[in-house]
């Protein structure tokens, strides 16, 4: 397992076979969320489930057939997880365009 620096955004393939972006930076997480909502037209869906032990669930990002789950855990930090093939393709392109620190 590699150590994440505070500002890096990493692209990996999750256990479900789809793309997952992760970062330890709350600032990067906010920036990516704002980009999804205001540049790409996603809306938030669901409720916030606060951390009881080591993970939290945030409302997902949705836009038509695209669905990206959002959360946090103490192992990888904040994550955005694609839930279908279209979301996987979108998230990989999104990472290529917006992965640098702002």
PyMOL commands that set and color helices and strands:
alter all, ss='L'
color gray80, all
select helices_A, chain A and resi 26-39+85-98
alter helices_A, ss='H'
color red, helices_A
select strands_A, chain A and resi 10-13+19-23+43-45+55-63+66-73+77-82
alter strands_A, ss='S'
color yellow, strands_A
deselect
rebuild
show_as cartoon
